[in-house]
């Protein structure tokens, strides 16, 4: 294609235009990246995972990250909307720490709610079928003063086995019957958005989880 006469006299013009377009494209891409990035507070900047040995799999439990005398809340962004969970570090410090480290490092992003029943929803399995975890288990953290009603949040476990290191569940109603007969590390309570949780099915997923510190 012939160049316009003005461009033939100034052959650098096309390069200037291409450079401007390239910078605009880069700027646009950066803006999009910033828009979808998961913001985390400065207090959690040092919250790194233990050594990864594969996708969603770690050599051992997560290093200690949470600070004493602070409150932590988790905003769980799902395909049905947002739920806010008040975490309970005084009652389940190891479980809350583990959840925070995984959340701020994007472990839960795009994982499915693989289980949805009348009284409970469950997620946090990299396999999205209930069989997976992060490669390690958590110790039992029992607290008899905490109830298992609507909005209670705990960690899953195989009957007779150990607490899973990443799978968590949220109660949509009171625990059936007389309640649990094993420890499920009650580590949080949904304080807003439970109406969105009631809508979740196995077709839904977690988009991201952000942690706030006060």
N, C-alpha and C positions, 0 to 999 in steps of 0.2 A: 504494500500500500504506500502511495506517495505521501510524503510529509508536506504539511502546509509550508508556504514560502517563509513565514515568520520563524517556523521551527528549523528550516534549513539554515537560516542566518544565525540561529541560536540553538545549536544541536544539543545543548545541555538541558533545554526545557523539558523534554520527555523524562529525563532522569530525575529532575526535580519533582515532576508530577508523580512518577512512580514511587519516589521516596516518601512523598507526602501521603500517598495512598497506603504504603506499607506501614508507616508510623500510625496512621489511623486504624488500620487493621489490628496492629499489635496493641494499641491502646484499648480498642474495643474488646479484644480477647482478654486483656488484663482486667478490665472492668467486669466482664462476665465472671472470670475466675474469682475475683474478690466478692462478687455478689453471692456466689454459691459456697464460698469458704465458710467453715464452721468457726465462728468466733469463740474464743475461750478467754477467761480472765487471766490477768498477769500472774495471779497467785498459783496458777496451774501450768505455767510455762515450762517448768522443770519436770512435769509428769510424763515421763517416757516409759515405754513398756520394757519388760524383760526381753532377753534375746529371742528374736523370732527365728524359728527353724522351718517355717513354711507359712503359706497363707493362713492367717487367723490361728496360728499355732505357735506356742512359746515354750522355751526351755523349762520355765518354772513360773511360780506365782509372780505377780506384779510387785515392783518395789514400792515402798511406802511413799505416799505423796501428800495425803490430806494433812491439814494443820489442826492442832487442838484449838478448842474454844472458837470454832467457826461453824457457821451453818452452810449446808450445801443443798442446792435444789437442782433437779435435772429436768430440763424441758425436752420431752420426747416428741419429735415431729414425725407424724405418721401420715399415711395416705388418706386417713379419715379426719385428720386434724391434730391438734396439739394437746398433750397432757403434761401437767407439771407435777413432779414427784418431790416431796420433801424427804430428803435422805436422813438416816438416823445413825450418825457416826458414834454416838454415845452407846447405843445398844448393839450395833454390829460394825465395829470399826474396820475389821479386815474386809468384810463384804463391801462396805461403802467405798473403801479405798480401791478395791479391785474394780468395782463398777465405774468409778470416776476415771481411773487410768484408761480402761478400755474405751470409755465413752469419748474422752478428749482426744484419743488417738484414732477415732473413726472406726473402731471394731464393729459397732452395731449398724453402721450406715448400710442401708439397702437390704438388711436381713428381713426375712418374712416373719409374720406372726403365724408360725406353723401350726399352732394349736388355738382353737377358739371353740369354747363350749358355753353352756348357759351361765356358768359361774366363774369362768377363768379364761384368760388369754395368755399365751406364752410365746416368747421370742428369744433371740440371742444365740441361736444355733447356726453356725456357718454352713451346715448341711441342709438347713431348712426342713428337717424332717424329724427332729427330736433326738438324733443319734450323736450329734457332734458337740464339741466344746473347744476350749482354747489350749488343750493339752495338759491341763492340771486341774486339780480339785481344790475346794475351799474347806477350811475347818468348820465344824459346827459352831454356831453362835446362837445359843438359845436364850430366849427372854420370855418367861411365862407371863409377864404383865402386858404384853402386846397381843391384841386380838387379831383374828383373821376375818374381818368383815369387809364390806365394800371398800375398794380402793387400796387394800393391803398389798404390799409388794414383797415378794420373797424369791429365793433362789430354788431352782429345781434340783431334784435328786432322783436317781434310780432307786426304786424300793429296795431297801437293804444295802444300798451302796452309798457312795460319798456325794457331797454337795457339788453340783456341776460348777465349773469356773466361770461360765458366761450366761447360761440360760436363766432367765428370770420370768416370773409370772405376775399378773395383776388380777386381783379378785374382782369379778363383776357382780358378785353377790357373796353372802356368807358361805364359809366352807361347809359343804354338805355334812349332814349327820352331826357327830359330836366334835368335829374338827380334826386336825391332823394328828397322826400318831407318831410322827417323826419330826425332827428339827428341819426347818426350811429357811433358816436365816432371814427372818423378817427384818428388812433393812430400809424400808421406805413406805410412804403413804401418798397416794394421789390426792392432791389438794385442789386441783382444778382440771377440768377437761375430761372428767370421767364419762360424761355423755358421749364423747368421741370414742372412748374405749369400748363403750357398749356396742358401737357400730362395727368394730373391727372383726373381720373374717380372715380365713386363711389365704385370701387373695390380697390382703393388705400387707404393707411392709413398714419398717422404720426408715425414715429418710435420713435423720440425723438425731443426735442427742447432744445438747449443750448443757454445760454445768455452770451454775452461778455460785459465787462464794460471798458470804457476808460475815 
